[in-house]
Amino acid sequence: MQNSDLPTSEEKSVSRAAGVVGFFTFLSRILGLVRDMVLASFFGSGMAADAFFVAFRIPNLLRRLFAEGTLTIAFIPVFTEYLTTKSKKEAFELARIVLTLLTLILVVITILGVLLSPWIVRIQAFGFGGSGIKYDLTVLLTRITFPYIFFISLVAFFMGVLNSLRRFAAPAAAPIFLNVGIIGAAYLISPGLPDPIVGVAVGVLIGGFLQVGFQLPWVFREGFKLFPRWKPAHPAVKRIGLLMLPAVFGSAVYQLNQFTGTLLASFLAEGSVSWLYYADRLVQFPLGVFAIAISTAVLPSLSTQAAKKDLDQFGDTLSHALRLVFFITLPCMVGLIVLGGPIIRVLLERGAFNAHSTLMTNYALVFYAAGLWAFSGIRVMVSGFYALQDTKTPVKVAVVAVVVNLVLSLSLAFMTPLKHGGLALALSLASSIQFCLLVFFLKKKVYVGNLRPVLISALKCTFAAVVMGLVVYYSHARWLKVDSDSGLWGMIASLAGLIAVGMIIYFAVTRILGCRELASIGEMFRPILRKIGIGHN
Protein backbone atom coordinates (compact mmCIF):
# COMPACT_ATOMS: atom_id res chain seq x y z
CA MET A 1 0.00 0.00 0.00
CA GLN A 2 1.10 3.54 -0.61
CA ASN A 3 2.22 5.35 2.51
CA SER A 4 2.62 8.80 1.04
CA ASP A 5 0.26 11.51 2.20
CA LEU A 6 -0.04 12.66 -1.41
CA PRO A 7 -2.32 10.91 -3.93
CA THR A 8 -0.67 8.65 -6.52
CA SER A 9 -1.18 9.27 -10.25
CA GLU A 10 -3.90 6.59 -10.40
CA GLU A 11 -5.62 8.04 -7.34
CA LYS A 12 -5.50 11.47 -9.00
CA SER A 13 -7.03 10.01 -12.16
CA VAL A 14 -9.86 8.36 -10.24
CA SER A 15 -10.46 11.48 -8.13
CA ARG A 16 -10.58 13.77 -11.17
CA ALA A 17 -12.95 11.44 -13.01
CA ALA A 18 -15.13 11.26 -9.89
CA GLY A 19 -15.11 15.06 -9.78
CA VAL A 20 -16.39 15.32 -13.35
CA VAL A 21 -19.09 12.71 -12.74
CA GLY A 22 -19.98 14.27 -9.41
CA PHE A 23 -20.27 17.77 -10.87
CA PHE A 24 -22.77 16.82 -13.57
CA THR A 25 -24.56 14.47 -11.21
CA PHE A 26 -24.85 17.37 -8.77
CA LEU A 27 -26.54 19.46 -11.45
CA SER A 28 -28.86 16.55 -12.20
CA ARG A 29 -29.70 16.08 -8.52
CA ILE A 30 -30.42 19.78 -8.10
CA LEU A 31 -32.88 19.52 -10.97
CA GLY A 32 -34.15 16.33 -9.38
CA LEU A 33 -34.90 18.24 -6.19
CA VAL A 34 -36.64 20.92 -8.25
CA ARG A 35 -38.61 18.12 -9.91
CA ASP A 36 -39.63 16.74 -6.50
CA MET A 37 -40.55 20.22 -5.31
CA VAL A 38 -42.79 20.60 -8.36
CA LEU A 39 -44.40 17.18 -7.82
CA ALA A 40 -44.83 17.82 -4.08
CA SER A 41 -46.44 21.20 -4.77
CA PHE A 42 -48.80 19.86 -7.46
CA PHE A 43 -49.68 16.46 -6.00
CA GLY A 44 -48.50 16.35 -2.36
CA SER A 45 -48.53 12.84 -0.88
CA GLY A 46 -52.04 11.80 -1.89
CA MET A 47 -53.48 9.16 -4.21
CA ALA A 48 -52.10 10.53 -7.50
CA ALA A 49 -48.57 10.86 -6.05
CA ASP A 50 -48.64 7.33 -4.60
CA ALA A 51 -49.84 5.95 -7.95
CA PHE A 52 -47.10 7.73 -9.92
CA PHE A 53 -44.29 6.76 -7.55
CA VAL A 54 -45.34 3.11 -7.66
CA ALA A 55 -45.60 3.19 -11.46
CA PHE A 56 -42.27 4.98 -11.89
CA ARG A 57 -40.49 2.69 -9.43
CA ILE A 58 -41.22 -0.34 -11.61
CA PRO A 59 -39.19 0.82 -14.66
CA ASN A 60 -36.68 2.29 -12.22
CA LEU A 61 -36.25 -1.16 -10.66
CA LEU A 62 -35.78 -2.69 -14.10
CA ARG A 63 -33.28 0.06 -14.90
CA ARG A 64 -31.15 -1.21 -12.03
CA LEU A 65 -31.77 -4.86 -12.85
CA PHE A 66 -31.18 -4.80 -16.62
CA ALA A 67 -29.36 -1.54 -17.27
CA GLU A 68 -27.07 0.31 -14.86
CA GLY A 69 -27.11 -2.44 -12.25
CA THR A 70 -25.94 -5.26 -14.52
CA LEU A 71 -25.31 -4.19 -18.10
CA THR A 72 -22.86 -1.44 -17.20
CA ILE A 73 -20.83 -3.34 -14.63
CA ALA A 74 -20.87 -6.58 -16.66
CA PHE A 75 -20.04 -4.86 -19.95
CA ILE A 76 -17.29 -2.46 -18.80
CA PRO A 77 -14.81 -5.12 -17.50
CA VAL A 78 -15.05 -7.22 -20.67
CA PHE A 79 -15.06 -4.21 -23.01
CA THR A 80 -12.10 -2.71 -21.10
CA GLU A 81 -10.25 -6.01 -21.35
CA TYR A 82 -10.64 -5.89 -25.15
CA LEU A 83 -9.43 -2.29 -25.20
CA THR A 84 -6.43 -3.22 -23.01
CA THR A 85 -5.35 -6.56 -24.50
CA LYS A 86 -6.67 -6.37 -28.08
CA SER A 87 -7.65 -3.30 -30.12
CA LYS A 88 -10.22 -0.53 -30.24
CA LYS A 89 -11.62 -1.97 -33.47
CA GLU A 90 -12.28 -5.37 -31.88
CA ALA A 91 -13.73 -3.70 -28.80
CA PHE A 92 -16.15 -1.66 -30.93
CA GLU A 93 -17.20 -4.74 -32.88
CA LEU A 94 -18.07 -6.37 -29.56
CA ALA A 95 -20.03 -3.27 -28.57
CA ARG A 96 -22.07 -3.32 -31.78
CA ILE A 97 -22.92 -6.99 -31.25
CA VAL A 98 -24.04 -6.30 -27.69
CA LEU A 99 -26.11 -3.29 -28.81
CA THR A 100 -27.91 -5.37 -31.44
CA LEU A 101 -28.85 -8.08 -28.95
CA LEU A 102 -29.75 -5.54 -26.29
CA THR A 103 -32.14 -3.68 -28.59
CA LEU A 104 -34.04 -6.86 -29.50
CA ILE A 105 -34.31 -7.92 -25.84
CA LEU A 106 -35.50 -4.48 -24.77
CA VAL A 107 -38.24 -4.40 -27.39
CA VAL A 108 -39.60 -7.71 -26.07
CA ILE A 109 -39.38 -6.61 -22.42
CA THR A 110 -41.11 -3.31 -23.16
CA ILE A 111 -44.02 -4.95 -24.98
CA LEU A 112 -44.48 -7.54 -22.23
CA GLY A 113 -44.31 -4.85 -19.55
CA VAL A 114 -47.04 -2.78 -21.16
CA LEU A 115 -49.29 -5.81 -21.63
CA LEU A 116 -48.72 -7.19 -18.13
CA SER A 117 -49.02 -3.88 -16.27
CA PRO A 118 -52.18 -4.88 -14.32
CA TRP A 119 -50.42 -7.91 -12.84
CA ILE A 120 -47.19 -5.98 -12.22
CA VAL A 121 -49.10 -3.38 -10.19
CA ARG A 122 -50.85 -6.09 -8.18
CA ILE A 123 -47.43 -7.46 -7.19
CA GLN A 124 -45.69 -4.12 -6.61
CA ALA A 125 -48.53 -2.49 -4.64
CA PHE A 126 -50.72 -5.34 -3.43
CA GLY A 127 -52.25 -3.04 -0.85
CA PHE A 128 -53.82 -0.94 -3.61
CA GLY A 129 -56.17 -3.84 -4.37
CA GLY A 130 -57.08 -5.28 -7.78
CA SER A 131 -59.60 -2.64 -8.78
CA GLY A 132 -60.71 0.89 -8.00
CA ILE A 133 -59.60 4.37 -9.00
CA LYS A 134 -56.16 4.19 -7.36
CA TYR A 135 -55.36 0.80 -8.90
CA ASP A 136 -56.60 1.79 -12.38
CA LEU A 137 -54.59 5.02 -12.32
CA THR A 138 -51.44 3.13 -11.28
CA VAL A 139 -51.89 0.66 -14.14
CA LEU A 140 -52.32 3.48 -16.66
CA LEU A 141 -49.22 5.28 -15.40
CA THR A 142 -47.24 2.05 -15.47
CA ARG A 143 -48.15 1.46 -19.11
CA ILE A 144 -47.04 4.97 -20.01
CA THR A 145 -43.76 4.91 -18.11
CA PHE A 146 -42.72 1.31 -18.79
CA PRO A 147 -41.05 2.04 -22.17
CA TYR A 148 -38.61 4.22 -20.22
CA ILE A 149 -36.67 1.00 -19.59
CA PHE A 150 -35.92 0.83 -23.34
CA PHE A 151 -34.39 4.30 -23.45
CA ILE A 152 -32.52 4.14 -20.14
CA SER A 153 -30.96 0.78 -21.02
CA LEU A 154 -29.55 2.29 -24.19
CA VAL A 155 -28.28 5.19 -22.09
CA ALA A 156 -26.56 2.70 -19.76
CA PHE A 157 -24.97 0.90 -22.71
CA PHE A 158 -23.53 4.11 -24.17
CA MET A 159 -22.40 5.09 -20.68
CA GLY A 160 -20.45 1.84 -20.46
CA VAL A 161 -18.73 2.50 -23.80
CA LEU A 162 -17.82 6.10 -22.95
CA ASN A 163 -16.72 5.38 -19.38
CA SER A 164 -14.45 2.57 -20.59
CA LEU A 165 -12.84 5.13 -22.90
CA ARG A 166 -12.47 7.43 -19.86
CA ARG A 167 -15.13 9.83 -21.17
CA PHE A 168 -17.26 10.59 -18.12
CA ALA A 169 -18.91 13.98 -18.73
CA ALA A 170 -21.63 13.13 -21.26
CA PRO A 171 -22.95 10.02 -19.44
CA ALA A 172 -23.01 11.93 -16.15
CA ALA A 173 -24.87 14.87 -17.72
CA ALA A 174 -27.50 12.75 -19.50
CA PRO A 175 -29.82 12.28 -16.44
CA ILE A 176 -30.35 16.04 -16.38
CA PHE A 177 -32.71 15.58 -19.32
CA LEU A 178 -35.00 13.21 -17.43
CA ASN A 179 -35.66 15.96 -14.91
CA VAL A 180 -36.12 18.49 -17.71
CA GLY A 181 -38.69 16.20 -19.34
CA ILE A 182 -40.69 15.67 -16.13
CA ILE A 183 -40.63 19.32 -15.03
CA GLY A 184 -41.53 20.55 -18.51
CA ALA A 185 -44.38 18.06 -18.78
CA ALA A 186 -45.75 19.02 -15.34
CA TYR A 187 -46.08 22.64 -16.45
CA LEU A 188 -46.88 22.25 -20.16
CA ILE A 189 -48.76 18.95 -20.52
CA SER A 190 -50.40 18.16 -17.17
CA PRO A 191 -52.67 21.24 -16.95
CA GLY A 192 -54.51 20.24 -20.11
CA LEU A 193 -55.30 16.66 -19.04
CA PRO A 194 -58.24 15.30 -17.00
CA ASP A 195 -55.71 13.45 -14.81
CA PRO A 196 -52.75 15.86 -14.55
CA ILE A 197 -50.43 13.16 -13.18
CA VAL A 198 -50.59 11.45 -16.61
CA GLY A 199 -48.67 14.38 -18.07
CA VAL A 200 -45.81 13.70 -15.64
CA ALA A 201 -45.69 10.09 -16.84
CA VAL A 202 -45.42 11.31 -20.43
CA GLY A 203 -42.56 13.53 -19.27
CA VAL A 204 -40.68 10.41 -18.15
CA LEU A 205 -40.70 9.09 -21.73
CA ILE A 206 -39.65 12.46 -23.14
CA GLY A 207 -36.77 12.56 -20.69
CA GLY A 208 -35.61 9.05 -21.65
CA PHE A 209 -35.58 9.93 -25.35
CA LEU A 210 -33.58 13.09 -24.70
CA GLN A 211 -31.02 11.16 -22.63
CA VAL A 212 -30.27 8.80 -25.50
CA GLY A 213 -30.03 11.59 -28.04
CA PHE A 214 -27.65 13.61 -25.88
CA GLN A 215 -24.99 10.86 -25.69
CA LEU A 216 -24.92 9.94 -29.38
CA PRO A 217 -22.61 12.78 -30.59
CA TRP A 218 -19.92 11.75 -28.09
CA VAL A 219 -20.25 8.09 -29.08
CA PHE A 220 -19.94 8.97 -32.77
CA ARG A 221 -16.93 11.16 -32.03
CA GLU A 222 -15.10 8.12 -30.66
CA GLY A 223 -15.68 6.32 -33.97
CA PHE A 224 -18.49 4.03 -32.88
CA LYS A 225 -21.06 3.09 -35.56
CA LEU A 226 -24.68 2.20 -34.88
CA PHE A 227 -24.92 -0.32 -37.70
CA PRO A 228 -26.30 -3.60 -36.27
CA ARG A 229 -23.91 -6.56 -36.02
CA TRP A 230 -25.51 -9.96 -35.55
CA LYS A 231 -23.03 -12.38 -34.01
CA PRO A 232 -24.55 -13.80 -30.84
CA ALA A 233 -21.96 -16.59 -30.73
CA HIS A 234 -19.13 -14.11 -30.08
CA PRO A 235 -17.20 -15.50 -27.07
CA ALA A 236 -17.24 -12.19 -25.19
CA VAL A 237 -21.04 -12.00 -25.49
CA LYS A 238 -21.34 -15.24 -23.59
CA ARG A 239 -18.99 -13.93 -20.89
CA ILE A 240 -21.03 -10.74 -20.53
CA GLY A 241 -24.21 -12.80 -20.38
CA LEU A 242 -22.77 -15.07 -17.68
CA LEU A 243 -21.82 -12.00 -15.68
CA MET A 244 -25.23 -10.40 -16.15
CA LEU A 245 -27.48 -13.34 -15.25
CA PRO A 246 -26.53 -13.63 -11.57
CA ALA A 247 -25.88 -9.89 -11.37
CA VAL A 248 -29.55 -9.18 -12.14
CA PHE A 249 -30.18 -10.03 -8.52
CA GLY A 250 -26.85 -9.32 -6.86
CA SER A 251 -26.10 -5.78 -7.99
CA ALA A 252 -29.68 -4.49 -7.64
CA VAL A 253 -30.36 -5.69 -4.10
CA TYR A 254 -30.86 -2.08 -2.97
CA GLN A 255 -33.72 -1.68 -5.46
CA LEU A 256 -35.15 -5.08 -4.58
CA ASN A 257 -35.15 -4.10 -0.92
CA GLN A 258 -36.93 -0.86 -1.83
CA PHE A 259 -39.42 -2.91 -3.84
CA THR A 260 -40.16 -4.82 -0.64
CA GLY A 261 -40.47 -1.54 1.22
CA THR A 262 -42.95 -0.15 -1.31
CA LEU A 263 -45.02 -3.34 -1.21
CA LEU A 264 -45.21 -3.29 2.59
CA ALA A 265 -45.75 0.49 2.72
CA SER A 266 -48.86 0.08 0.56
CA PHE A 267 -50.45 -1.68 3.57
CA LEU A 268 -49.65 1.22 5.90
CA ALA A 269 -51.31 4.63 6.21
CA GLU A 270 -51.96 6.57 3.01
CA GLY A 271 -48.94 8.68 2.21
CA SER A 272 -46.41 6.10 3.46
CA VAL A 273 -45.20 5.33 -0.08
CA SER A 274 -44.70 9.02 -0.78
CA TRP A 275 -42.96 9.73 2.57
CA LEU A 276 -40.50 6.93 1.88
CA TYR A 277 -39.99 8.16 -1.68
CA TYR A 278 -39.19 11.74 -0.68
CA ALA A 279 -36.89 10.59 2.13
CA ASP A 280 -35.09 8.24 -0.23
CA ARG A 281 -34.68 11.03 -2.77
CA LEU A 282 -32.86 13.15 -0.20
CA VAL A 283 -30.54 10.25 0.67
CA GLN A 284 -29.99 9.62 -3.03
CA PHE A 285 -28.59 13.15 -3.43
CA PRO A 286 -25.23 12.57 -1.69
CA LEU A 287 -25.31 8.93 -2.76
CA GLY A 288 -25.60 9.89 -6.42
CA VAL A 289 -23.36 12.93 -6.42
CA PHE A 290 -20.46 11.33 -4.57
CA ALA A 291 -20.74 7.57 -3.96
CA ILE A 292 -22.04 6.58 -7.39
CA ALA A 293 -19.67 9.09 -9.00
CA ILE A 294 -16.68 7.49 -7.28
CA SER A 295 -17.77 3.93 -8.05
CA THR A 296 -18.42 4.90 -11.67
CA ALA A 297 -14.99 6.51 -11.97
CA VAL A 298 -13.14 3.66 -10.27
CA LEU A 299 -14.64 0.73 -12.26
CA PRO A 300 -12.63 1.31 -15.48
CA SER A 301 -9.42 1.67 -13.45
CA LEU A 302 -10.10 -1.48 -11.44
CA SER A 303 -11.04 -3.35 -14.63
CA THR A 304 -7.79 -2.32 -16.34
CA GLN A 305 -5.72 -3.39 -13.31
CA ALA A 306 -7.59 -6.69 -13.10
CA ALA A 307 -6.99 -7.32 -16.83
CA LYS A 308 -3.26 -6.70 -16.25
CA LYS A 309 -3.31 -8.95 -13.13
CA ASP A 310 -1.90 -6.06 -11.11
CA LEU A 311 -3.62 -6.87 -7.82
CA ASP A 312 -1.31 -4.67 -5.73
CA GLN A 313 -2.42 -1.59 -7.65
CA PHE A 314 -5.98 -2.96 -7.62
CA GLY A 315 -5.89 -3.01 -3.80
CA ASP A 316 -4.49 0.51 -3.61
CA THR A 317 -7.17 1.87 -5.95
CA LEU A 318 -9.99 0.09 -4.09
CA SER A 319 -8.71 1.37 -0.74
CA HIS A 320 -8.51 4.91 -2.11
CA ALA A 321 -12.08 4.73 -3.43
CA LEU A 322 -13.45 3.48 -0.09
CA ARG A 323 -11.59 6.12 1.92
CA LEU A 324 -12.76 8.85 -0.42
CA VAL A 325 -16.39 7.74 -0.38
CA PHE A 326 -16.49 7.52 3.43
CA PHE A 327 -14.75 10.87 3.78
CA ILE A 328 -17.63 12.46 1.88
CA THR A 329 -20.67 10.40 2.88
CA LEU A 330 -20.13 10.20 6.66
CA PRO A 331 -20.60 13.97 7.19
CA CYS A 332 -23.53 13.87 4.75
CA MET A 333 -25.08 11.13 6.87
CA VAL A 334 -24.77 13.16 10.08
CA GLY A 335 -25.93 16.31 8.29
CA LEU A 336 -29.12 14.64 7.04
CA ILE A 337 -29.90 13.32 10.51
CA VAL A 338 -29.38 16.70 12.17
CA LEU A 339 -30.84 18.94 9.46
CA GLY A 340 -33.37 16.61 7.83
CA GLY A 341 -36.40 18.55 9.08
CA PRO A 342 -35.14 21.98 7.98
CA ILE A 343 -34.06 20.61 4.59
CA ILE A 344 -37.47 19.08 3.92
CA ARG A 345 -39.20 22.24 5.14
CA VAL A 346 -37.22 24.41 2.72
CA LEU A 347 -37.41 22.09 -0.28
CA LEU A 348 -40.85 20.52 -0.09
CA GLU A 349 -43.20 22.12 2.44
CA ARG A 350 -45.55 24.10 0.25
CA GLY A 351 -48.84 23.56 -1.57
CA ALA A 352 -50.27 20.11 -0.86
CA PHE A 353 -47.13 19.09 1.08
CA ASN A 354 -47.93 20.23 4.64
CA ALA A 355 -46.18 20.19 8.03
CA HIS A 356 -47.42 16.66 8.74
CA SER A 357 -45.85 15.44 5.48
CA THR A 358 -42.57 17.09 6.55
CA LEU A 359 -42.67 15.35 9.93
CA MET A 360 -43.40 11.92 8.45
CA THR A 361 -40.80 12.29 5.67
CA ASN A 362 -38.12 13.37 8.15
CA TYR A 363 -39.02 10.39 10.33
CA ALA A 364 -38.14 8.05 7.44
CA LEU A 365 -35.11 10.14 6.45
CA VAL A 366 -33.39 9.67 9.82
CA PHE A 367 -33.49 5.89 9.41
CA TYR A 368 -32.47 5.96 5.75
CA ALA A 369 -29.58 8.33 6.48
CA ALA A 370 -28.20 5.96 9.11
CA GLY A 371 -27.38 3.52 6.31
CA LEU A 372 -25.83 6.03 3.90
CA TRP A 373 -22.29 4.86 4.67
CA ALA A 374 -23.28 1.29 3.79
CA PHE A 375 -25.19 2.22 0.62
CA SER A 376 -22.09 4.10 -0.52
CA GLY A 377 -19.56 1.43 0.42
CA ILE A 378 -21.56 -1.25 -1.37
CA ARG A 379 -21.26 0.70 -4.63
CA VAL A 380 -17.47 0.61 -4.44
CA MET A 381 -17.24 -3.01 -3.29
CA VAL A 382 -19.52 -4.23 -6.08
CA SER A 383 -17.27 -2.42 -8.58
CA GLY A 384 -14.34 -4.39 -7.16
CA PHE A 385 -16.05 -7.74 -7.64
CA TYR A 386 -17.19 -6.94 -11.16
CA ALA A 387 -13.78 -5.66 -12.19
CA LEU A 388 -12.57 -9.17 -11.25
CA GLN A 389 -15.52 -10.56 -13.26
CA ASP A 390 -16.91 -12.30 -10.19
CA THR A 391 -20.71 -12.23 -9.91
CA LYS A 392 -21.31 -15.28 -7.74
CA THR A 393 -20.10 -13.75 -4.49
CA PRO A 394 -22.26 -10.58 -4.70
CA VAL A 395 -25.27 -12.80 -5.41
CA LYS A 396 -24.69 -14.90 -2.31
CA VAL A 397 -24.34 -11.77 -0.22
CA ALA A 398 -27.43 -10.28 -1.87
CA VAL A 399 -29.52 -13.29 -0.89
CA VAL A 400 -28.56 -12.76 2.73
CA ALA A 401 -29.31 -9.02 2.50
CA VAL A 402 -32.76 -9.55 0.96
CA VAL A 403 -33.75 -12.11 3.60
CA VAL A 404 -32.50 -9.88 6.41
CA ASN A 405 -34.34 -6.87 4.97
CA LEU A 406 -37.61 -8.79 4.63
CA VAL A 407 -37.47 -10.18 8.16
CA LEU A 408 -36.51 -6.82 9.66
CA SER A 409 -39.13 -4.96 7.59
CA LEU A 410 -41.94 -7.18 8.82
CA SER A 411 -40.67 -6.96 12.39
CA LEU A 412 -39.91 -3.24 12.60
CA ALA A 413 -42.84 -1.91 10.52
CA PHE A 414 -45.70 -4.10 11.69
CA MET A 415 -44.65 -5.37 15.12
CA THR A 416 -43.36 -2.06 16.52
CA PRO A 417 -44.60 1.55 16.47
CA LEU A 418 -41.96 2.43 13.85
CA LYS A 419 -44.33 1.87 10.87
CA HIS A 420 -42.81 3.31 7.66
CA GLY A 421 -39.71 4.34 9.62
CA GLY A 422 -39.18 0.67 10.36
CA LEU A 423 -39.02 -0.08 6.64
CA ALA A 424 -36.29 2.53 6.21
CA LEU A 425 -34.35 1.23 9.22
CA ALA A 426 -34.60 -2.35 7.96
CA LEU A 427 -33.01 -1.34 4.65
CA SER A 428 -30.17 0.46 6.44
CA LEU A 429 -29.42 -2.51 8.70
CA ALA A 430 -29.59 -5.02 5.84
CA SER A 431 -27.26 -2.87 3.73
CA SER A 432 -24.77 -2.60 6.60
CA ILE A 433 -24.61 -6.39 6.82
CA GLN A 434 -24.28 -6.61 3.04
CA PHE A 435 -21.30 -4.23 2.98
CA CYS A 436 -19.46 -6.07 5.76
CA LEU A 437 -19.93 -9.41 4.02
CA LEU A 438 -18.67 -7.99 0.71
CA VAL A 439 -15.50 -6.74 2.40
CA PHE A 440 -14.96 -10.10 4.09
CA PHE A 441 -15.37 -12.16 0.93
CA LEU A 442 -13.28 -9.87 -1.29
CA LYS A 443 -10.35 -10.04 1.13
CA LYS A 444 -10.79 -13.79 1.28
CA LYS A 445 -10.96 -14.12 -2.51
CA VAL A 446 -7.86 -12.14 -3.54
CA TYR A 447 -5.09 -10.06 -2.05
CA VAL A 448 -6.46 -6.54 -2.02
CA GLY A 449 -3.87 -4.99 0.22
CA ASN A 450 -4.24 -3.89 3.80
CA LEU A 451 -7.64 -2.28 4.33
CA ARG A 452 -6.68 -1.10 7.82
CA PRO A 453 -6.12 2.46 6.50
CA VAL A 454 -9.77 2.47 5.39
CA LEU A 455 -10.94 1.71 8.92
CA ILE A 456 -8.61 4.31 10.46
CA SER A 457 -9.74 6.93 7.94
CA ALA A 458 -13.41 6.08 8.55
CA LEU A 459 -12.99 6.43 12.32
CA LYS A 460 -11.34 9.84 11.90
CA CYS A 461 -14.13 10.96 9.56
CA THR A 462 -16.80 9.67 11.95
CA PHE A 463 -15.28 11.64 14.83
CA ALA A 464 -15.09 14.79 12.70
CA ALA A 465 -18.69 14.28 11.50
CA VAL A 466 -19.98 13.89 15.06
CA VAL A 467 -18.20 17.09 16.14
CA MET A 468 -19.70 18.81 13.10
CA GLY A 469 -23.17 17.49 13.93
CA LEU A 470 -23.04 18.73 17.52
CA VAL A 471 -21.94 22.21 16.46
CA VAL A 472 -24.61 22.40 13.75
CA TYR A 473 -27.33 21.16 16.12
CA TYR A 474 -26.37 23.74 18.73
CA SER A 475 -26.18 26.50 16.09
CA HIS A 476 -29.63 25.58 14.79
CA ALA A 477 -31.12 25.60 18.28
CA ARG A 478 -29.56 28.91 19.31
CA TRP A 479 -28.81 31.16 16.33
CA LEU A 480 -29.75 29.89 12.87
CA LYS A 481 -33.26 28.56 13.29
CA VAL A 482 -34.96 27.35 10.11
CA ASP A 483 -38.41 28.59 11.05
CA SER A 484 -41.32 28.98 8.63
CA ASP A 485 -42.13 32.29 10.34
CA SER A 486 -39.00 33.80 8.77
CA GLY A 487 -40.26 33.11 5.24
CA LEU A 488 -38.71 31.03 2.47
CA TRP A 489 -35.66 33.21 1.87
CA GLY A 490 -35.02 33.52 5.59
CA MET A 491 -35.12 29.72 5.92
CA ILE A 492 -32.81 29.31 2.92
CA ALA A 493 -30.31 31.77 4.42
CA SER A 494 -30.35 30.00 7.78
CA LEU A 495 -30.00 26.56 6.21
CA ALA A 496 -27.14 27.74 3.99
CA GLY A 497 -25.43 29.19 7.05
CA LEU A 498 -25.77 25.91 8.95
CA ILE A 499 -24.36 23.93 6.02
CA ALA A 500 -21.45 26.36 5.73
CA VAL A 501 -20.72 26.06 9.45
CA GLY A 502 -20.83 22.27 9.17
CA MET A 503 -18.41 22.19 6.23
CA ILE A 504 -15.94 24.51 7.96
CA ILE A 505 -15.98 22.46 11.15
CA TYR A 506 -15.66 19.13 9.33
CA PHE A 507 -12.76 20.17 7.10
CA ALA A 508 -11.02 21.83 10.04
CA VAL A 509 -11.26 18.73 12.23
CA THR A 510 -10.18 16.34 9.44
CA ARG A 511 -7.22 18.59 8.71
CA ILE A 512 -6.20 18.49 12.37
CA LEU A 513 -6.56 14.70 12.31
CA GLY A 514 -4.34 14.50 9.21
CA CYS A 515 -6.84 12.92 6.78
CA ARG A 516 -5.02 12.52 3.44
CA GLU A 517 -8.36 12.46 1.62
CA LEU A 518 -8.37 16.26 1.76
CA ALA A 519 -5.80 16.26 -1.06
CA SER A 520 -8.01 13.93 -3.11
CA ILE A 521 -10.97 16.27 -2.65
CA GLY A 522 -8.84 18.98 -4.26
CA GLU A 523 -8.15 16.67 -7.20
CA MET A 524 -11.87 15.97 -7.60
CA PHE A 525 -12.67 19.61 -8.19
CA ARG A 526 -9.55 20.51 -10.19
CA PRO A 527 -11.04 19.62 -13.65
CA ILE A 528 -14.13 21.76 -12.97
CA LEU A 529 -12.08 24.68 -11.70
CA ARG A 530 -9.93 24.51 -14.82
CA LYS A 531 -12.96 24.65 -17.07
CA ILE A 532 -14.17 27.84 -15.42
CA GLY A 533 -10.67 29.35 -15.44
CA ILE A 534 -9.88 29.09 -11.73
CA GLY A 535 -7.64 26.02 -11.57
CA HIS A 536 -4.00 25.73 -12.60
CA ASN A 537 -2.10 23.05 -14.41
Secondary structure, 3 states (H helix, E strand, C coil): CCCCCCCCHHHHHHHHHHHHHHHHHHHHHHHHHHHHHHHHHHHCCCHHHHHHHHHHHHHHHHHHHHHHHHHHHHHHHHHHHHHHHCCHHHHHHHHHHHHHHHHHHHHHHHHHHHHCHHHHHHHHCHHHCCCCHHHHHHHHHHHHHCCHHHHHHHHHHHHHHHHHCCCCHHHHHCCHHHHHHHHHHHHHCHHHCCCHHHHHHHHHHHHHHHHHHHHHHHHHHCCCCCCCCCCCCCHHHHHHHHHHHHHHHHCCHHHHHHHHHHHHHCCCCCCHHHHHHHHHHHHHHHHHHHHHHHHHHHHHHHHHHHHCCCHHHHHHHHHHHHHHHHHHHHHHHHHHHHHHHHHHHHHCCCCCCCHHHHHHHHHHHHHHHCCHHHHHHHHHHHHHHHHCCCCHHHHHHHHHHHHHHHHHHHHHHHCCCCCHHHHHHHHHHHHHHHHHHHHHHHHHHCCCCCCHHHHHHHHHHHHHHHHHHHHHHHHHHHCCCCCHHHHHHHHHHHHHHHHHHHHHHHHHHHHHHCCCHHHHHHHHHHHHHHHCCCCCC
